[in-house]
């Protein structure tokens, strides 16, 4: 189909569905077609469709693969020029997404299979006819007055019945003859209700006797106006249900976006709140990194950071525990922290702390835009990164919707209604839309199994719509992208091209954060005060030498013996500390601070402590001296503490193994001096490691896609084996490239 459709069609499909090009490019059109039809890729495409496109898909599934645009327009009520134009636009959208061929209305087969009961029309007639025997088909045909000849063949009967049920007028004429006891049942069944039946209605459609309701059900079963679903219920075939809904009934089609209510605000009011938010966000992230640089967070056995560790971090940085998962998620997205046995700061995180505030926060904003997670959306007080593929698209859609209403805040339900129209699947709606016109009090049952399910077995989002959206807005407000419920100037810069032009975002941040202060006022009470936003280098110097006391408009640090001692512990000397302070001070170093630095430096190092993980003891001093001088044991840093004691920084097991490899015969000694017998040790638990790929994806251009399509069109259709993996399809010859692109060292299978 792709080859017949042509290169322009294929190029547009690739532009709309770039996921089929990852992690390695397809080799042939056959492989590309298999990727486009893969359930995961289809689900991602559906998650990016607006509500009217999904409504058209459901209508097409109801009409079947042999329908035409006239029947589709009639079913959707697209009789006016405006609605017909809207229908054409949605059909064009579906073709651009590769969900419809250029010259047909036949759905992708796997997608069509997901609609077991489109428009809640009941059971498919086709499946009912295929599973009936020839005598059963003859009885149905006879009930309608249709003859198939003296010896009718199965296909003849099926074709005749399909033509019969394709005539809505004939169905309505026949149903008008139905027994009165059946009228209410038929009205309910026409809108998808599975109707409960009595005991006798299950055991033979020709059974006579019983009450009026049983006789009425028998009449309908004989004509396949109703069919048996199980021992206790009947349901209506789809063409009968569609005919009985009436000539004026139309399937839902809502091409017009909801309007909603918006409250206009002053730009100065919005950016004032955004200014406070961006400063607080930079400070909060800086505090988290500073804490983690000294004390990493421990992980639980399941890999998550638990509530105890989050509360410990919250207490240290002065924030609410519920906000910590969001801070960690943002830091993780920007690669400022990483997961090993503990949660630790990366080299990028240390460099980030030295950046100017606007530049540092720009990196976080860029990472947030592509983050496939909503870290603020946590059910309990734990944190572990997750992957929700549709989140970046939902986030961009939310910002674009807000950008369409400058300086305006949406009412409580307005934004949710708009996003539900723009991205229904991402906000929890199934492929089945609501059906209007059902009788009062009727509970509609949808899905092949008759339960409240969408029949959709693909990988789509099923999150709480209000919770996910509220958490996303919380993150945007924390970062200053949204303020007072409206998009700030920072948010406008991000919508207009933050991902391609980070400099514009950085410029807006610099305006919001104000002039960066590069000097500090050092006072005689051993405090340092910065009015306004402190620069990255200034903040790093003060955090290294002092303890922060306040985080208001004026940031205050206090110098203490403990803070100066911490700096000395890192290798600094008194003269260098005083020189650093003098370089950032507006009026030199006060005498009390000078005295404090020199006094702490004078006492520093008078006591010395070292690390000794293991020791060697022997009454034979000459043997111990020989061991200390043995070149083969130099790596274990043996230190003679006394004539009969050697200390080592190597673990006891490692030291014993090294001594035995060198030809010695040591034994292990317990705390009381007794010999410890060797025993087998259980293997150590494998550490949990950060699984983020180190592969950097270079953005593709439209010309790249055109060049790829040209190569695919020129390549012959290969019949080599295609491997259907969990989330894509690849040629078997690309296994090595596939695993390398994923950044994996382990075998694929």
N, C-alpha and C positions, 0 to 999 in steps of 0.2 A: 504493500500500500504506500509506503514512504517513497519508493522509487517512482511510482505512478504520480504521486502528489507533487513531486518536483522539489528542487532545491530551496525555493523561496518558502514553501510551506514548512520544510524540515528546519530551516534556519530559524523561523519564527517560533516553532515548537521548542527548540533548544533555548531560545531567549526566555521563554516563559517557564521552562522546566530545566534549569541548569543542573539540578541534582543528578540527572542521568549521565552527566559527564564526569562524575566523581566515583571513586578516587582516581581512576585511570580512564582515558578516552576510549570509546568503543572502536573496534577494528572494522566492523562491517555494519551495513544497514540492518542485517538480521539481528545482530547483537543490540543495536540501538532500539529496534522495535521491541525486543524482549524486555529491555530496561523500561521503556515507556509503558509496557503492560504489566510491570511488576507491581504487586499490591502496595508496597511501601511508596513507590513513586506516584502511583495513582492517588494514594491517600494524601500525599503532600500537595498534589495538584488540586484536589478537592478542598483542602484546607485554605487555599488561596482564592476560592471562588466566592462571589457575593451571593446573596439570597436568591435573586431572580435566576441566576445561572443554575443553581441547584434545583429550582422549581422546574426549569425547562428540562433538566436531566430526568427528573422524576416523571414528567409528562411523557417524555420519549420512551422511558422504560415501560410505561403503561400502554402506550400505543404499539410497541413492538418495532422490530427492525424494518418492516415493510411499509411504514407510514410515509406521509409526505407533509410538506410545510402547511398545506391547506388544512389538513386534519389537525395538525399541531396548533395552528392559530385558532381554530374553532374550539379546541379543548381548553386552551388558555384564555379564551375570551379576548383575543387580540384582533378585534374587528375594526377598531379605529386606526387611522394612519399612524398616530403617535404610538399606540401600543404595538402595532405591527413593526414599526421601526425599532422599538425597544427589543422586540423578539429577535429581529435580525441581528441586532447588536450582540445579544447573548449567544446566538448560534455562532456568530463570528468569534466570540470569545472562546467558546468550547472548542472550535476548530483550531484556534491559535494555541490552545493548551493540549492539542493532540487527543482530545476526548471524542472528537467526531471527525470522520474523513471529510475531505474537501467537497465531495459531491454526493454525500449520503447523510442520512439521519440515523444510521445504525451505530449504537453505542459500542465502545470497546467491550468485548465479550465478558471479561472479568468484572467490569463495572456493572454491566447489565445484570449479572448474576446476583449482585448485592441487593437488588430491588426485588425481594420475594413477593411483596404485596404493594406495588407502587400505587399512590393515591388511595391506599387502604381499600382497594377494590376486591379484596378477597383472594381466593385461590386462583392460580392460572388455569384457564380452560385447556390450554395445550397439554399440560401435564395430566389433567384428568382424562383427556381423550387417549393419550398414549398408553395409559395404564389399564384401559378397559378392554375386555375381550370382544370379539365380533358379536356374539349373542347379546352382550350388554349394550353395545352400540346400536344393534338392530332394535332393541326395545326402546331406547331413547328416540331413535329416528321415527319409530312407529307412533310414539306418543305425540310427536310434532306433526305427524301426517306426512313424513318424508319416506319415500321408497328408494331402496338401493338396487332394485332388480331382483330376479329370482335367486341368484347366488352372488350377493354383493361381496366385494372384496373389502378388506380392512381400510385401505387407503381411500377407496370410494366413499365409504361411510364417514371417515374422518373429514374428508374434503367437504362433503355435503353438510355435515354438522357445523364445520367452521364457517361456511357461507351463511348458514342459518343464523348463527350467533353473531355474525358481523352485521346483521340488520337490526338496529335498535328499535325501529318501528314495529317489526314483527314480534320482537320480544315483549314490548309494551302491550301489544294487542293480546298476546297469549296470557300475560300476567293479569290482564283485566278480567280474565275468566277464572282466576284463582278463587278457591273457597274463602269465604269471609274470615274464617278463623286464622287464615294465613297472612292477612294484610299487614298486621302490625309486625309480624316476624320478617316479612319481606322488606318493610320500610327500614327496619334496623339492620338487616343483613346487607342492604345496599350500601351502607356506610362502613362495612368491614367488620361488623359485630359477629362473633362466633356464637350462634344461637344454641342454647342447651336443648336437648331433646329427651323424649321419654324412652323407656326400655324397648318398646316394640318397634320404634322407628329404625333401630339399628339392624334388626334381623330380617331384612328383605324388603325391597322397595315395592313388592307386589302384595305385601301383607294387607289383608282386609280386616275390617272390624275395628274395635277400639273406639276411643272418643273422637270428636270432630277434629281436634288438633292433630292427632296422629294420622287421621285420614288426609288432612290437608298437607301434612309433611310428606306423606307418601305421594300425593299428587305432584308436589314440587320435585321430589327426588326422581320420579319417573321421567321428568322432562329436563333434568340437570339444571333447573332453576336454582335449586339448592343441591349441594353435594355433601357427603359425609366426610368429616375431618377425622373423627375418632368415634369411640363408642358412645360418647355423651354429647356431641355437638355437630351442627351442620354449618356450612358457610356458603356464600354465593360466589359463583365464578365471576371473573373480572368483567367480561363483556355484558353480563346480565346486570351487575352492579352499576356499571357505567350507564347502561340504558335506563335503569329505573331511577337514576338521580335526576332525570328530566332533561328536556331540551335546553332549558335556560341555565343548567348548572355548568360551571366552569372550574377547572383546576386553579389553585392559587397561582397568581403571577403578580408580583409586586415590584415593578421596575423602578418605582419612585422611592428615593431614600426618605426615611423619616426626618422630620424637621427638628422637633424638640424645642426647648426653651434655653436661651442663652442670656446671661447677665453681663452687660458691658462694664468694663473696668477701665481705670486710667492706666496708661502705660507706666507712669512713674510708680504707681502703687504696686504693679506686678513686679517690676524690676527691683524695687526696694526690698521686697520679700525674697526675690531670687538672690540678691546680693548677700543677704544674711545666710541663705541656705548654702551657697557655694563655699563661703568661708567656713561655715560649720562642717561641711562635708570634707573639705581638705584637712581641717584640723582633726576630725574624727579618724580618718584614714591614717593620718600621720601618727596619731596616738596608738592605734592598733599595731602598726608596723614597728614602732619603737618598743612596744611591750613584747611583741613576738620575737624581736631580734635578741632580746635578753632571755625570755622564757617561752619556749615553744609550747603550743597546746597539745596535750595528749589526745590520742584517738582511742575510741572504744574498739572492741574486737570486731564489730561490724564495719569499721572504717570511719564512722561518723565522729564528729566532735560533740561530746555530750553536754548536758545542761550544766554540770558542775564546772567544766572548763569555760563554758560561755559566761557563766555568772562571775567566775574569777576574772575573766578579761573585762567584763562590764564594770566591775568594781574598780579595777585598776585604771580604766580610761574615763570613768565617770559617765557612763551611758546606761540606758535601759537594756537589760538582757535581751529583750525581744528584738532590739535593733542590731545586735551583734551578728546574727546570720546574714543580714543584708550587707554589712560591712565586709565580712569575710568573703561573701559571694562576689562583691565588686572587686576586692583585692585579688581574688583568685582569677577572675575574668581578665584583669589587667596584668596577670602573671607577676604580681607583687609577692604572692605567697604560693607555696606548693605543698603537696601532700607526700610525705615520706612516712616513716614510723610516727612522726609528729607533724604538726602543721608549722612550717618554718618560713622565714622570709627568704626570698630569692635574691640573687645578685642584682636583678632589675629593681627589686624593692628597695635595696640600699641606695641605688642610684636615683630612684624616684624621689627619695627623701631630700636629695640635694637639689632637685629641680625647682625652678620658680613655681609658685602656686598655680598660676594659670596653665603653664605648660604641663605640670603634673596632673592637674585635673582633666585636661584635654585627653590625655591617654586613658583615663578611667572612663570618660564619656564615650570615647570611641569603642572601648571594650564592651560597655553596657549595650550599645546599639546592636552588637552581634552576639550577645550572650544568650545561649539557648537554655536559659533557666530564669526563674523568678525567685531570687534568694529571699525576698521579703515574704514570700508565700510559704510559710512553714506551719505545719500542723502542730508541732510541738517544739520545744526549745532544744533543737539539735541542728547541726549543719553538716551537709555532705552535698557536693555538687551533683546536679542531675542534668539530664539532657531532654529538653522538650523541643523537638525540631521546629514547631510552628511559632514559637515565642518571638524570635526576631521579627518575623513578618507581622505579627499582631502588634508588636511594639511600634514598628514603623507606621502601621496603619493608624494606631491611636494618635501619634504625633501629627500625621497628615490631616486627620479629622479635626484636631484642635487647631491646626494651622489655617484651616478654611474659615475659622471664626476668630480673627485677630482681636486680642484684648477682650476676650469674652470667656466667661466661665460657664460650663455646662451645668444644667440642673442634675439632680441625683440620677434620674433614669435616662436622661438624654444621651449621654455618651455610651451607656450600655446598649441602648436601642440602636444607635448608629453603628457601633462595632458589631453587634449581632447581625445587622443587615450586611455589613461589609465582609465579615469573616464568620459565618454561622458555625461552621464545623469547629473552628478553633475555640469558640466560646460554648461548646458543649451541645450544639444542636445536631441531631442525626440527619441522615440523608432524607428522611421522611419529614415533610413539612406538615403543619396543621391543616386539617380539612374543615372547611365551613359547610354549613347546611345540614349537619347531622341532626336527627330528631332529639328533642329535649330529653335529657336523662339517659341517653345512650352512651355507654363507655366504649370508646373505640379500641379495638385490639389490633395491633399492627405487628408485622414480622411473621415469618413462616411458622414459628412455634406458638403464635398467638399471645405472646407476652409483650410487655411494653419495652420493645427493643427495636433498634433500627436495622437489624439484619446485616449490619456492616461489620465485617471481620477484618478490616484493614487497620493500619496503625495510625489512628486519628486521635486527637486530643479528647479527653473526657474529664476535664478539670471542672471545678466549681467556677462558673462564669463570673459571678460577682466577686468571689475571693481572689481569683487570678487578676482580674482587672483592677480591683482595689489595691492589691499588692504592687502592681505595675505602676499605678499612679503614686503610691507611696515612695517608690524608688525614684520616680521622676521628680517628685517634690523635694526629696532629700538632696538630689543633685542640682536643684535650681532650674531644671528644664521646665517644670510646671510650677507656678506660684499663684496662690489665691484661686486655684482651680483653672487657670488659663495658661496658655503657652507663653513663656517669657521670651525676651529677645535672644537668650541663649538657645531655647528650644527652636525658635524660628531659624537661627543659624544652622542648627543641626538638620532641620528638615530641608533646608535649601542646599545641603550638600556637605554635611559634616564628615561623612565617610570619605569623600573625595577631596575635601578642602579643609583639613584640620586647622589651618592657619586662621580662617575666619572665626571658628569657634574659640580659638585661643585669644583672638583679639577681643571678642565679646566678653570672655572671662576676665581679661585684664581690666576692661571697663567696669565690670560688676564688682570686682574685688578691690578696685582702687589702686592707688600708687603703692608699690611694694617698698617697705621700709628695710633699709640695709644697715641701719645704725641703731644702737640701744642706749638708753639712759641708765648708767650704773650709779647706784646710790650707796650712801654710807651705811644704810641698814642692811646691806648685803642682798639687795634686790636689783633686778634688771627689768625695765619697763619698755615695752614697744607699743607705740600708739599706731593702730592700724594693722595691716596685713604684713607680717614678717616674711622676708625673703627666705628661700629654701636654705641657703648657706647660713644665714643668720640663725634660723631656727635650729639647724643641725648643731651649730656651735653651742648655743645656749642649752639645748637638750643634753649635750655631752657634759657640760660643766655645772649645770644647776638643775633644780627641780621646779617644774611648772606649777604655779599656784592658782592662776586664774585663766579663763579662756573667754573673757568678755571683749568689749571693744579695745581695751588696753590689756595686752597679754603681759603677765608678770611671772618672772622666774626668781627663785631664791637660791643663793649659794649657801651650802652647808659643808661641814667637814666630810660628810659621807659623799656628797656630790663631787667634791674635789678629789677625794680618794678614788672614786670610780674612774675619773679621768687619768689619774696617775697609774691605776691598774692597767690601763690600756697602753702604757708606754710613754705617756706624756711626762714632761718635766716642768718644774715651776716656771722657768724662764719662758718656755714656749706657751704655757697657759696664759701668763701675764701679757705676752706679746699678742696672742689671739684676742684677748679681751680689749687690749688697747686699740687694736685694729677696728673693732666694731663699736667702740664707745664714742659718744659724742663729746666727752670731756675727760678722757683718760680714766685710769683705774683708781677708785677711792682707796685711801690708806687702809681702812679696815679690811677690805677685800684683798689687798696686797698682803697684809699680815696673815690673813686666813690661808691663802695659797701657800705662802712660804712655811708657815707653821705645820700644815698638814704634810707638805713635801719633806720637811726635816724629819718627821717621825715615820714617814712611809718606808717600809722595807726593813725596819729594825728587827722584826720577826720574819722568819722565812719558813715556808711550808712547801712540801713537795708531795708528789703522788707516788705511792708504791703499791702496785696492784698485787704483787707476790714477793716472796722472799726465798732465799736459800740459806739454810743453817747447817753448820758442820763443826765438830770439835777439832777436825783436822785443818789447821790454819793454812798449811802449805797447799792442801787440795783446794781450799777456797780461793787462795791467791791465784792458783793455776786456772780455775774457772773464770775468775775476773779478767784474766789476761788473754783468754781464748778468743782468737779472732772470729771464729765461727759463731760466737755468741754476742758480737758487738751490737747487732740489731736490737737486742733485748735490753740495752742500756743498763747494764749491771753496775751498781754503785756499792762500794764497800763502806757500810755504816759502822762496822766494828770488825775486829779480826776474825770473828766467827759468824758474821751476818752479812749477806749480800741482798740488796733490794733491787727489784726490777719493775719496769712499767708494763711488762707483758702479763697477760692473764695466766693463771696457774696452769691451766691445761696446755697452753701454748709453750710455757716455759718448760714443763716436764717433757713435752715432745721434742723441744730443741735440745735439751740436755741429753736425752736418749739418742737422738740423731748424731750428737757429737761424741758418743761413746761412753757417756757417764751412766750411772745406774741410780738415779734418785728415786725416792718414794715420797708420797704425799703425807703431810703431817697435819693432824687436826688441831683444834684450838687448845687442847690440853697436852699436846705433844705426842699423842698416840698416832700410830701409823694408820692411814686410811686405805682400805682395800679398794681396788678399782672395780667399777661396775659400768654396765652399758648405759649410755646416755640417750634419751629420746631426742630425735631431731628437732632442731630449733624451728619455731613457727616462722613461716615465710613472711617477711615484712610487707605491708601494704604500700604500694608505690603509686606515685602520680602517673595516671594513664593518659595524660594529655599528649597528643602527638606533637612532635617537634617539626612536622612538615609545615612549611609556609606556603599557603596557596596564593598564587599570583592572580589577580582579577583578570578574567577573560574579557576581550573586546568583541564587538560585533564582527570585526574582520576575522578574528580567530575562529568564530563559529562558521563563517562563510567558507573559510579555508578548509575546516574540518568536513563540512558538508560536501564540498567539491571532491575531497579525497574519498569519502564514503560512497558518493555516487559513482566514482570511477572504479572503485574496488568491486570485484565480483562478489556475489552473495555466497558467503562461505557456509559450508555445512559441517564445520568443525563443532565439537561438543561445546555447548554452553553450560556453565555451572550456575545454578540458581542458588544464590546465597541468601542469608537472612534479610538483606536489605537491597540487593541489586542482582544483576546478572553479568557475568564476565566470560570472555573466551578462555578456554582452558589453558591456552598458551600464555596468558597474562598473569598467572598465579604469582610469579616472583615479583613482577611490577606492582601487583595489587598489594601484596603484603608490605613491600617497601614503602608504598604510598601511605599506608596506614601507620607506618612507623613501628611495625611489629617485628620482633626477632623470633618469636615462637612460631611453630608451624600453624597453618591455617586450620587444619583438621586434627 
